[in-house]
Amino acid sequence: MKAHKNHGTSLIDLSISNPTQADVGLPDPFSIARLEADRYTPLAKGSWQAREQIAIYYEQEFSSKITPDQILLTTSTSEAYSYCFKLIANPGDSILIPQPSYPLLQFLIEAEGLEARPYPLHQADGEWLLDRDGLLQACNNKTKAIILVQPNNPTGHFLKSDDLKWLMEFSADRIWLISDEVFADYAWSAECTQTRSLTQIEAPNVFSLSGLSKICALPQMKLGWIVMPQNQSVYKNLELVADTYLSVSAPIQQAAACWLPQRAQFQSPIRERCLTNLQGIPARIKNTQWSILPVEAGWSAILKGPANDGEEAFALRLLERDVCVHPGFYYDLPFQNSLVISLLTPPHQMISGIGTIISS
């Protein structure tokens, strides 16, 4: 833990999102796969071996019947977004993004000369629901795609079945759906009945994105992908975009074919850490003015607190007490006072950080 530059003390980081810095006990990736670069045979979609293992992953995790031909490798989900935008939209077109959600989406859209238009999600009875009227109002005649984040970051919810059905019917034959599923493996209830991956639904207008960053806790290895709908025109045109860049390194593609089948080794310590924190937080805030919102999946939790002089001021006061958090407005959360905390935080630091929060 780095020293707090203002006080020379250790900073409790409740915002940590990098699993390689969270001391969860991840395995050494190089003990599972070697990085070899003695040959270079570029393929626009990426190596067959890596794409084959990705297809197997979807079958094992989601019972999705996809083929390696439907998969195109990228260096990250950010690049995957960029490729999709290049394929489906022209400068000046609009893309709908959920609100609340991760703020990077807006920057990725605007970097392509497109307009990001938010559509609202609202919380009711412990669930996050799609505001259908709000989405209809956000659409215009230049809307080319709607982004879904399954599960959402930071709310940790999957789109409810009836909302997803409505959205599929609304978008069919007119608007693309881009489903960001990087946290889909981290559902916290064995009884989760929601659709965790849109690859489970055969639809001609859906792109599904994911990557090694979360599935194997390997953000440093830089590999993402796009699962494309079964459409030869889409294959050809997206392959042309990818062939223009050829951005994915050969060693990472080779190693990914070994890492993916061993993903449980990477996920197990993260799941244990997140569940320990998720189960421990309610006891720490019991009989206080703070509450935790229900979390279906992902690495974050949302705390709601009493009204005060503002989230930013509160977050700065916590920083003065050596606790770093993300204020809710960072994600456009619709609450007067909320904090987003990382479930990757070491448990002893989580206990201390929660104590500071409820006493501030």
N, C-alpha and C positions, 0 to 999 in steps of 0.2 A: 504494500500500500504506500503510495507516495505521500510525502509529508505535505501537510496543508501549508501553502506558501505564506499565508498571513500569520500563522501562529506557530509553525514548526511542529505541529502535532499531526497525528494520523487522521485522515479524513475517512469517515464512514460513508461509502459510496452506495446509496440505495438506488442509483440509476444505472448500474453496470449492465451492459448488454453484450459484452464480449465474453463468451464462455471460456476462452483461453486465458482470460485474466481473472476468472472467478474462483480459482482454486477448488474446483469440484472433483479433481482426480481423474481427468480425462486420460485415456490411453495414448501412448506415443504412436502417432499415425505411421511413422516410418518403421515401426515394428510389424505393421500390418501390410504395408505396401512400400516398395522402393520407387523413387522417382528416377526414371530412365529416359534419356534423351539421345540415344545413339542413332535413331532414325526419325525422319520427319516425312510423313505421308499425309498432307493436309486433305481434309474432307470438310466441305462447307457445313454440313450438319454435325460433324464431330465423329469420333471413332465409333464403329459399329459395336465394339465390346462394351464401351461405356453406355451407349444408348440401349443396348440389350439389357444391361443390369438395371437401368432406370425403368425399363418396361416391366421387368420382374418385380422391382420394388412396388410399382403401382398395383400389380396383380396381388402381391402378398399383403400389402397394407390396406388396400381399398377395394379389392376384387375387380379392379378396372381392367378391361380388355383393350389395351393399346399395343401398338407395334413400335419397334424401333424407328420405322419410317416416319412416325408421327412426332418424333423427338428431335429437337435442334439444340445443340449445346451453346452456351454463352459463358462469359466470364463471371456473370453475376445476374441476379434478378433485375438489378437496375439496367443492365445492358439488355436483358430480355424485354423489359418494358420499351426500351428505345427501339429495338427491332420491330416490335409489334406496332408502335406508333408510326414508324417509317412505312410500314406496309399498308396500314388502314386509314391514315389521315394525311391531310395536307396542312401547311401553315394556315392558321386562322380557324381551323376546326376545333371542336371542343371535346373534352373527355370528362366524364363525371367521376368524382371521387367521394368515398364515404366521409362523413363528418359526424363523430370524431374518428380519427385514424392517424397514421404516421405522417408527419409533415413532409417527408422526402417526396411523396407522390407529386405534390404540386410543383416542386423544382424539376422533377424528371419530365413532367408534361410541358412546362414552360421552356425547358431547354430545347424542345423540338419545335418551338414556335407555335404551340397549341395553347388553348385556354383551358385551365382547370376550373371546373364548376362543381361545387360541393352539393351533395344530396344528403339530407339529414337522417341520422339514426336517433331513436329516442329510447329511453329506458322506462319500463313499466313493469311493476310487480317482479322486479329482479331480473328481467329479461331485456335484451336490446332488440328492438324491432325496426324494420324498415319503414320510414315515413314515405308511403307511396305517393301521396299528393305532393310532398316535397320533391321527390324524384321527378315526377312529371313536370313540375314547374322548372326544375333545373335543366331539363332537356330543351334543346332548340333545334333548328333545322340544320345545324352544323355538328350536332353531336354524333360522334363516330363510335364511341365505346363507353361502357360503364365498368369501372374497376370494382371488384369485390376483394375483400381481404378475409380469407377463410383459414383460421380464425382471425378476427380483427386484432390489430395491435393499436392501442393497449387494452381494449375492453375485454379481450379474451373470449369472444362469443362467436359462434357459427350462425350464419343466416338461418332463420327458422324455416321449416319445410314449406309452409304456406307462402311465406315471403319469397322464397327461392322459386317456387312454382309460378307465382305471379310474375316475377322478374323474367323468367325464361319465356313465358307467354308474351310479355310486353316487348321483349327485345328480339324475338324470333323474326328473321328475314329483314331486319332493319338496323340493328345496332349490335356491335360486337360486345362480348363479355370477356374481361380479362380477370382471371381468378388468381390472386396471390396467395399461395398455400404453403409458405415457408414454415409455418408453425403447425401444420396439420397433424404431425406425428405426436404432438404434445397435448392430447386431450386428457383431462384429469378425471373423467368419469368413465368407467367401463360400460355404463349404460347410455353413452352418448348416441343418440339416434339421428342426429342431424347429418346432412351430407357433408362429409369432411373434405372431399375433393370433387370438383366438377368433372373430373375424368370418369366419375361413376355415372355420369349422364351423357349419353351420346347426343351431341348437338352440333350443328354445323357452324355455330357462331361463337365458340368458346375456345379461348387460350387459357391453359393452366400453367402457372410459373412456380418453380421451386429451385432448390439447390443444396449443395453440401453445407452451406453456412450454418443451417439449423439441423438438417437431417443427421449430419455427422459431426456437428459442432466444429466445423473446419472453415471458419470465415477467411483464414489466411490462404487457403488453397484455391480460392477464386474459381468456382465452377457453379454455374446455374444452368437452367434449361427452360425450354418452352415445349409444352405438349400441344401440338396443333390438332385442329379438327381434321377428319379424313376428307381431304380436298386436295387434289393434285395441283390445282392452280396455287393454292396457299403454299404447298410444299415448295413449288418451283420459285415463287416470288420471294418467300422468306429465305430460301436457300441462297438466292441471289444477294439479298441484303447481307447475310452472314459471310458469303464468299468475298464480299467487298472488304471485310475486316480480318477474317481468319484470326480472331483474337484469343481463342482458347489454346493454352499451351499443351503440347503433346504429352509431357510427363504427367500432368494433372489428369488428362483423359485416361491414360493408362492406369494410374493409381486409383482413380475413381471406381474402376471395375472391381477393385479389391476392397475398397472402403465401404461401398454401399452394402454388400452382403454382411458386413460386420457392424452395421449401424447400431445394433443394440449395445455394443461395447461403449460407444460414444454417448448414446442416449441415456443409459442406465444411471450414471452418476448425476446427470442433469435432472432427470425425473425425480430421483431421490431428494436432491437439494430443493427443487421447487415445491415438491409435496410437503417436505418438512416445514418450509416457511409458510406455505399456504395453510397448513393445518395448525401452525403455531400462532399466527397473527391474531385470530379472533380472541384467544385467551389474553393476549397482551393489551387489547383495546376494550376488553369487557368493562362495563360500568364507566366508560368515558364518553365523551361527545363525538368520538370517532367511530366509523363503521367501515367495513370492507364490502365492496360489491361482489356479487357472485362471479366466479371465474370458471369458465368451461375449459379453457385451453390457453397455451402460451406461457411466456416467461414473465408476465407483469401482473400486478394487482393494483386496483384503484381504491384509495382511501378517501372517504368523504368526511369532512370535519365541520366544526362550527363556523359560523360567519365571523370574519375578522376583517382586517384592513386590506385584504387582497392577497391572492396567491403568490404574486411575485414578492411582495414584502415578507410574507411568511417564509417562502423558500430562502430568501436572503438571510432572515433571522436564523434559520436552521444552519445555513452555511457558516454563519458566525459561531455556531456551536459545533462546527466540524461535521455536519451531516449534509450530504448532497442528495437532492431529490429532483424529480421533474415535476414542476407545477402543472396542473391540469390543463391550463390554457395552451400549453405547448402542443397538445393534441386536439385542441378545440373541444374539450369536454364541456358539456352544458351545465356545469354545477358552479355554485358560487365559490366553494372552497374544496378543492380536491388535489390529491397528490398521486402520482404514478410511481410505484416502487418496483424494483426488480426482484423477482423470486430467485435470481442467481446469487444474491448476496449471501455470504457466509452466515449461518444461523446466529452465531454469537454477535455478529455485527448488526444483524436484523433486530435482535432483541434490544440492543443498545440504541439503535437508530429509532425504533418505534417508541422507546422510552423518552427519547428527546422530543419526538414529535408531539406526544400527548402531554408533555410538560411545558411546551412552548406556547 
